[in-house]
Amino acid sequence: MGGLAIVGTDERDLWACPRCGARFVTEHMSHGCGDYTVDGFFEGKAVSARVLYDALVRTIGEIGPFEQVPTKTRIAFMVRVRFAAVNRVRTDGLACHVWLKRRAESPRFTKVELLGRSDWVHHFVLRSEEELDDELRGWMREAYDVGRQTHLAR
C-alpha cells in the first residue's frame, strides 16, 4: 500500500515513504517528512562539532558501507535499519547512541534503555577524536551488525 520498494544493501526490500523517500523495514513507520541535510543539522554549530562528526563517520565507514539519515532532530546511521545516531550537538561534544542486542557496561554510557526483550539503546557523549578508540569501535561494529539485522538470521 503506497510507497516504493527499495532494495537494501542485503537485497531485502525496504518501504520508502512516498512523500520524503525515507526508508524503513515496515510500511508507514512514524517519522517526520522533510528535506534535511547533514550540513543543515550543523548550521550555526561550532566547526569543531562538525569535525568530530566527520571523524565519527570515517570511523563507522571503516566497518562497512552505511547511509547517513539526517532528520529534524538527529542524524541516524543506517545499513538496513538505523543502528546508531548523533542526537544533538552539545557544547562539550556530540550526544550519541548505539543500538545493541545486549546490555553493555561502560562508565562512558550516560543512559542505557531497554526497548523490548533484547533491544538496548546505549547513550554516550563523544567529546573528542581520542574517544574514537577500540571500545567505541567495538560498540559500532556490534551496532552495525544490528543495523544489518544479522541477529534475525540466527
C-alpha positions in Angstrom: 0.0 0.0 0.0 1.7 3.2 -1.1 5.4 3.7 -1.0 8.1 2.3 -3.2 10.0 -0.9 -2.6 13.7 -0.2 -2.4 16.3 -2.9 -2.4 18.6 -2.6 0.6 22.3 -3.5 0.8 21.3 -7.1 1.7 18.7 -7.4 -1.1 15.6 -7.4 1.1 13.0 -4.8 0.2 12.5 -1.7 2.2 9.4 0.5 2.2 10.0 4.1 1.2 7.8 7.0 2.2 6.2 8.3 -1.0 6.4 11.9 0.3 10.1 12.1 1.5 11.7 8.9 0.4 12.7 7.8 4.0 13.3 4.1 4.0 12.0 1.6 6.6 11.6 -2.2 7.1 7.9 -1.7 7.9 5.3 0.3 5.9 4.1 3.6 7.3 6.6 3.9 10.2 6.1 7.1 12.0 8.6 9.8 11.0 8.8 13.5 10.2 8.9 14.0 6.5 11.3 16.8 5.5 14.2 17.8 3.4 17.0 17.5 6.0 20.8 17.5 5.4 23.9 16.9 7.4 25.0 20.4 6.6 21.7 21.8 7.9 22.0 19.8 11.1 25.3 21.5 11.8 24.2 25.0 10.7 25.1 27.6 13.4 27.0 25.0 15.4 30.7 25.1 16.3 33.0 24.0 13.5 34.7 21.6 16.0 31.4 19.7 16.3 31.3 19.1 12.5 35.0 18.0 12.5 34.2 15.5 15.3 31.1 14.2 13.4 33.2 13.7 10.3 35.7 11.7 12.3 32.9 9.5 13.6 31.6 9.0 10.1 35.1 7.9 9.0 35.3 5.5 11.9 31.9 3.9 11.1 33.0 3.8 7.4 35.9 1.5 8.4 33.3 -1.1 9.3 31.4 -1.1 6.0 29.1 1.0 3.8 26.2 2.8 5.5 23.9 5.7 5.0 23.7 9.0 6.9 20.0 9.7 7.5 19.5 13.3 8.7 16.2 14.3 10.3 15.0 17.4 12.1 16.3 16.3 15.4 19.2 13.9 14.7 21.4 12.1 12.2 21.0 8.4 12.2 23.4 5.8 10.7 21.7 3.1 8.7 22.5 -0.1 6.9 19.2 -1.9 6.6 17.9 -0.3 9.8 19.1 2.6 11.9 21.8 1.4 14.3 23.3 4.5 15.8 22.8 8.2 15.8 24.1 11.7 16.7 21.1 13.0 18.7 22.3 16.6 19.2 25.3 18.9 19.3 26.3 19.9 22.8 28.8 22.5 23.9 31.1 19.7 25.1 30.6 17.2 22.2 28.1 15.1 20.4 25.2 13.3 22.2 25.1 9.9 20.5 23.6 6.4 20.9 24.1 2.9 19.6 21.6 0.1 19.4 22.8 -3.2 20.8 21.1 -6.6 21.3 22.6 -6.8 24.8 23.2 -4.5 27.7 26.9 -3.4 27.6 28.6 -1.9 30.6 30.9 1.2 30.4 31.3 4.3 32.5 31.1 6.2 29.2 27.4 5.5 28.9 25.2 8.3 30.3 22.0 6.3 30.0 21.0 2.7 28.9 17.4 2.0 27.9 15.7 -1.4 27.4 13.3 -1.2 24.5 11.8 -4.7 24.2 13.2 -8.0 25.2 16.7 -7.5 23.8 16.9 -4.1 22.3 19.3 -1.9 24.3 19.9 1.8 23.5 23.2 3.0 24.9 23.7 6.8 25.1 27.0 8.5 25.4 28.7 11.8 24.7 31.6 11.9 22.2 33.8 14.7 23.3 37.0 14.2 21.2 38.6 12.2 18.4 40.6 10.4 21.0 37.4 8.8 22.2 37.1 7.0 18.8 39.0 4.2 20.4 38.8 0.4 20.4 35.9 0.4 22.9 33.8 2.7 20.8 34.8 0.9 17.6 33.6 -2.3 19.2 30.2 -0.8 20.0 29.9 0.5 16.5 30.8 -2.9 14.9 28.2 -4.6 17.1 25.6 -1.9 16.3 26.4 -2.1 12.6 25.5 -5.8 12.7 22.2 -4.9 14.4 21.7 -2.5 11.5 22.3 -5.3 9.1 19.8 -7.4 11.1 22.3 -10.3 11.3 20.6 -11.4 14.5 17.5 -12.4 12.5 19.4 -15.0 10.6 20.3 -16.9 13.7 
